[in-house]
Amino acid sequence: MITETLMALRRMRTRVVGWSIGLLAYVLLMAAMYENVAGMENLSDLYAAFPDEMLHFFKGLLELSTPQGYLDTYYYNYATVIVGLMAVGLGAGLVAGDEERGLMDVLLSHPVSRTALLWGRVLGMFAALLIVVLAGWLGWILPPASTSIGLSPMEMLLPSLALFAQLLLFGSLALLLSLLMPSGSSAGMTAGMLLVANYLLSGLANINPDLERFVRYTPLHFYQGGYAIQGLDWAALAGISGTALLLTTCAWLLFLRRDIRVGGEHSWELRLRRTGPREHSSDVPLHAD
């Protein structure tokens, strides 16, 4: 299993390095701007330039001068979508990718169990996502960012934990869908659409309270974003992480029982039981004269 984990990380290294460098550079830039934004005296004029709907959609906009509002607005609010699409892509291709390339049946012909292969790759995906999340966290705690914002590394770690749990959930969802749907691309598209829809619906619920009943049981409803520095909801974190583990377990059980696709993308198939008479000559038994 450890070997499969290391191999999975090796295959993901390009995306991990690229995303980590990109997030680190972006966070360093945003952290350097915090003192200028927090010291602005005419924030009310800035708010007047935005529509009320936008101020409510991004709730952190009204608290830009505070650490939690700034962190939520400029990073954690939309990091679930940006980094979440990476998680969805990794999960959707974790098993289906090798199947569609015709490699999975070759891999399983070696003395490796399906359990070790799947969980090894899942651990590799989790490790890859953790590295990317920690790269963003590192940008907030490096001087002079840590000095200007005034939060300890442990306090800054709290919203990163909430973000990591959401990434695990949507990555695991994409993995499960890739085993249920005809292809990895369709699974990734579906999981990505659910992620974006959840993000938009959560923001719209801040504008229209009537939508709250539809958002109440969605994953991003329990996401605190930058406000986690005021106190992380450990129960919500455990619930999201447990759901991710449940989805992964369902994917594992399904992988143990399903037929391996030999290669290429498949399509939806409806197998209907024939009850009528056989019409093809190939179905009629041949008798020797």
C-alpha positions as CSV (number, residue, x, y, z in Angstrom):
1,M,0.0,0.0,0.0
2,I,2.8,2.4,0.8
3,T,4.4,1.7,-2.5
4,E,1.1,2.5,-4.3
5,T,0.8,5.7,-2.2
6,L,4.3,6.9,-3.3
7,M,3.6,6.0,-6.9
8,A,0.3,8.0,-6.8
9,L,2.2,11.0,-5.3
10,R,4.8,10.7,-8.0
11,R,2.2,10.8,-10.7
12,M,0.5,13.8,-9.1
13,R,3.8,15.7,-8.5
14,T,3.4,18.1,-11.4
15,R,0.0,19.3,-10.3
16,V,1.0,19.4,-6.6
17,V,4.1,21.5,-7.3
18,G,2.3,23.8,-9.7
19,W,-0.7,24.4,-7.4
20,S,1.5,24.8,-4.3
21,I,3.7,27.4,-5.9
22,G,0.8,29.3,-7.3
23,L,-1.1,29.4,-4.0
24,L,2.0,30.3,-2.1
25,A,2.8,33.2,-4.4
26,Y,-0.8,34.4,-4.3
27,V,-1.1,34.2,-0.5
28,L,2.2,36.0,0.0
29,L,0.9,38.9,-2.2
30,M,-2.5,39.0,-0.4
31,A,-0.7,38.9,3.0
32,A,1.5,41.8,2.1
33,M,-1.5,43.9,1.2
34,Y,-3.3,43.3,4.6
35,E,-1.9,46.3,6.4
36,N,-2.9,48.7,3.6
37,V,-6.4,47.4,3.5
38,A,-6.8,47.2,7.3
39,G,-5.6,50.8,7.6
40,M,-8.0,52.3,5.1
41,E,-10.1,55.0,6.6
42,N,-12.7,55.3,3.8
43,L,-13.9,51.7,3.8
44,S,-17.5,53.0,3.9
45,D,-16.9,54.7,0.5
46,L,-15.5,51.4,-0.8
47,Y,-18.6,49.5,0.3
48,A,-20.8,52.1,-1.3
49,A,-19.2,51.2,-4.7
50,F,-20.4,47.6,-4.4
51,P,-24.0,46.4,-4.9
52,D,-25.7,45.3,-1.6
53,E,-26.1,41.8,-3.1
54,M,-22.4,41.4,-3.7
55,L,-21.6,42.6,-0.1
56,H,-23.9,39.9,1.2
57,F,-22.8,37.2,-1.2
58,F,-19.2,37.6,0.0
59,K,-19.9,38.1,3.7
60,G,-16.3,38.8,4.5
61,L,-16.4,42.0,2.4
62,L,-18.1,43.9,5.3
63,E,-15.2,43.0,7.6
64,L,-12.2,43.6,5.4
65,S,-10.4,45.4,8.2
66,T,-10.5,42.3,10.5
67,P,-8.3,39.3,10.0
68,Q,-11.2,36.9,9.6
69,G,-13.0,39.1,7.1
70,Y,-9.8,39.6,5.1
71,L,-8.8,35.9,5.0
72,D,-12.3,34.8,4.1
73,T,-12.7,37.4,1.3
74,Y,-9.3,37.1,-0.4
75,Y,-8.6,33.4,0.0
76,Y,-10.8,30.9,2.0
77,N,-14.1,31.9,0.5
78,Y,-13.4,30.8,-3.0
79,A,-10.4,28.4,-2.3
80,T,-13.0,25.6,-2.0
81,V,-13.9,26.0,-5.6
82,I,-10.4,26.7,-7.0
83,V,-8.6,24.0,-5.1
84,G,-11.7,21.9,-5.0
85,L,-11.6,21.5,-8.8
86,M,-8.1,20.1,-8.4
87,A,-9.4,17.6,-5.8
88,V,-12.3,16.6,-8.1
89,G,-9.9,16.0,-11.0
90,L,-7.6,13.9,-8.8
91,G,-10.5,11.8,-7.5
92,A,-12.1,11.3,-10.8
93,G,-8.9,10.0,-12.4
94,L,-7.7,7.9,-9.5
95,V,-9.1,4.6,-10.8
96,A,-10.9,5.5,-14.0
97,G,-7.8,7.1,-15.5
98,D,-5.9,3.8,-15.7
99,E,-9.0,1.9,-16.8
100,E,-9.5,4.2,-19.7
101,R,-5.9,3.9,-20.7
102,G,-6.1,0.1,-20.6
103,L,-3.6,-0.2,-17.7
104,M,-5.7,-1.3,-14.7
105,D,-6.1,-4.9,-15.8
106,V,-2.3,-5.1,-16.3
107,L,-1.7,-3.6,-12.9
108,L,-4.1,-6.1,-11.2
109,S,-2.4,-9.0,-13.0
110,H,0.5,-8.4,-10.6
111,P,0.5,-9.6,-7.0
112,V,-1.4,-6.6,-5.6
113,S,-4.8,-6.6,-4.1
114,R,-7.6,-4.2,-5.1
115,T,-7.8,-3.0,-1.5
116,A,-4.1,-2.1,-1.4
117,L,-4.3,-0.4,-4.8
118,L,-7.3,1.7,-4.0
119,W,-6.4,2.8,-0.5
120,G,-2.8,3.4,-1.5
121,R,-4.0,5.8,-4.2
122,V,-6.5,7.4,-1.9
123,L,-3.8,8.1,0.7
124,G,-1.7,9.6,-2.1
125,M,-4.5,11.9,-3.1
126,F,-5.1,12.9,0.5
127,A,-1.4,13.6,0.9
128,A,-1.3,15.7,-2.3
129,L,-4.2,17.8,-1.2
130,L,-2.6,18.3,2.2
131,I,0.6,19.5,0.6
132,V,-1.3,22.1,-1.4
133,V,-3.3,23.3,1.6
134,L,-0.2,23.6,3.7
135,A,1.5,25.7,0.9
136,G,-1.4,28.2,1.2
137,W,-1.1,28.1,5.0
138,L,2.6,28.7,4.8
139,G,2.1,31.9,2.9
140,W,0.0,33.4,5.8
141,I,2.5,32.5,8.5
142,L,5.8,33.7,6.9
143,P,7.1,37.1,7.9
144,P,6.0,39.8,7.5
145,A,2.5,38.4,7.0
146,S,2.4,36.8,10.4
147,T,3.5,40.1,12.0
148,S,1.0,42.2,10.2
149,I,-2.0,39.9,10.7
150,G,-1.1,39.1,14.2
151,L,-2.2,35.5,14.3
152,S,-0.2,32.5,15.5
153,P,0.5,29.6,13.1
154,M,-2.0,27.4,15.0
155,E,-4.7,30.0,14.6
156,M,-4.0,30.2,10.9
157,L,-4.1,26.5,10.7
158,L,-7.8,26.3,11.7
159,P,-9.3,27.6,8.4
160,S,-6.9,25.4,6.5
161,L,-8.2,22.3,8.3
162,A,-11.7,23.3,7.4
163,L,-10.6,23.7,3.8
164,F,-8.8,20.4,3.7
165,A,-11.9,18.6,5.0
166,Q,-14.0,20.0,2.1
167,L,-11.4,19.0,-0.4
168,L,-11.4,15.4,0.9
169,L,-15.2,15.3,0.6
170,F,-15.4,16.4,-3.0
171,G,-12.4,14.4,-4.0
172,S,-14.0,11.3,-2.5
173,L,-17.3,12.1,-4.2
174,A,-15.5,12.3,-7.6
175,L,-13.8,8.9,-6.9
176,L,-17.2,7.3,-6.1
177,L,-18.8,8.8,-9.2
178,S,-16.0,7.6,-11.4
179,L,-16.9,4.0,-10.4
180,L,-20.6,4.6,-11.0
181,M,-20.5,6.6,-14.2
182,P,-19.3,5.7,-17.7
183,S,-16.1,7.7,-17.6
184,G,-13.8,9.7,-15.4
185,S,-14.5,12.9,-17.3
186,S,-18.2,12.6,-16.7
187,A,-17.6,11.9,-13.0
188,G,-15.3,14.9,-12.7
189,M,-17.8,17.1,-14.5
190,T,-20.6,16.0,-12.3
191,A,-18.7,16.5,-9.1
192,G,-17.4,19.8,-10.3
193,M,-20.9,21.0,-11.1
194,L,-22.1,20.0,-7.7
195,L,-19.2,21.9,-6.0
196,V,-19.8,25.1,-8.0
197,A,-23.6,24.8,-7.5
198,N,-23.1,24.4,-3.8
199,Y,-20.8,27.4,-3.7
200,L,-23.3,29.6,-5.6
201,L,-26.3,28.4,-3.6
202,S,-24.5,29.2,-0.3
203,G,-23.7,32.7,-1.4
204,L,-27.2,33.3,-2.7
205,A,-28.6,32.1,0.6
206,N,-26.9,35.0,2.2
207,I,-28.9,37.3,0.0
208,N,-32.2,35.4,0.0
209,P,-33.0,33.6,3.4
210,D,-35.6,31.5,1.7
211,L,-32.8,29.5,0.1
212,E,-31.4,28.6,3.5
213,R,-33.5,25.4,3.7
214,F,-31.9,24.1,0.5
215,V,-28.4,24.9,1.7
216,R,-28.7,23.6,5.3
217,Y,-27.5,20.1,4.6
218,T,-25.0,20.8,1.9
219,P,-21.2,20.5,2.7
220,L,-20.4,24.2,2.2
221,H,-23.0,25.1,4.7
222,F,-20.7,23.8,7.4
223,Y,-17.6,25.5,6.0
224,Q,-16.4,28.4,8.1
225,G,-13.7,29.8,5.8
226,G,-11.5,32.5,7.4
227,Y,-13.9,32.8,10.3
228,A,-12.5,29.5,11.7
229,I,-9.8,31.6,13.3
230,Q,-12.4,32.6,15.9
231,G,-13.0,29.0,16.8
232,L,-13.2,25.9,14.6
233,D,-16.4,23.9,14.7
234,W,-14.9,20.5,15.4
235,A,-18.3,18.7,15.2
236,A,-18.8,20.0,11.6
237,L,-15.2,19.1,10.8
238,A,-15.7,15.6,12.0
239,G,-18.9,15.3,10.1
240,I,-17.4,16.4,6.8
241,S,-14.3,14.2,7.3
242,G,-16.5,11.2,8.2
243,T,-18.7,11.7,5.1
244,A,-15.5,11.8,3.0
245,L,-14.4,8.5,4.6
246,L,-17.9,7.0,4.0
247,L,-17.8,7.9,0.3
248,T,-14.3,6.4,0.0
249,T,-15.4,3.2,1.7
250,C,-18.4,3.0,-0.7
251,A,-16.0,3.4,-3.6
252,W,-13.7,0.7,-2.2
253,L,-16.6,-1.8,-1.8
254,L,-17.8,-1.0,-5.3
255,F,-14.2,-1.4,-6.7
256,L,-14.0,-4.8,-5.1
257,R,-17.1,-6.1,-6.8
258,R,-17.1,-4.4,-10.2
259,D,-15.6,-5.6,-13.5
260,I,-12.5,-3.7,-14.6
261,R,-13.0,-1.7,-17.8
262,V,-10.4,-2.9,-20.3
263,G,-9.9,0.5,-22.0
264,G,-11.6,3.6,-23.3
265,E,-14.7,5.4,-22.0
266,H,-17.9,3.5,-21.7
267,S,-21.5,4.6,-22.1
268,W,-24.7,4.0,-20.2
269,E,-26.0,0.6,-20.8
270,L,-29.5,-0.7,-20.1
271,R,-29.6,-4.5,-20.1
272,L,-33.1,-5.6,-20.7
273,R,-34.1,-9.2,-20.1
274,R,-35.5,-10.8,-23.2
275,T,-38.8,-12.6,-22.7
276,G,-39.8,-13.2,-26.4
277,P,-38.7,-16.0,-28.7
278,R,-35.1,-16.0,-30.1
279,E,-35.1,-14.5,-33.6
280,H,-31.4,-14.7,-34.5
281,S,-30.0,-17.8,-36.2
282,S,-27.0,-17.7,-33.9
283,D,-29.3,-18.4,-31.0
284,V,-30.7,-21.6,-32.5
285,P,-28.7,-24.7,-31.5
286,L,-27.1,-26.6,-34.4
287,H,-27.8,-30.3,-34.9
288,A,-25.6,-32.6,-36.8
289,D,-27.3,-34.5,-39.7
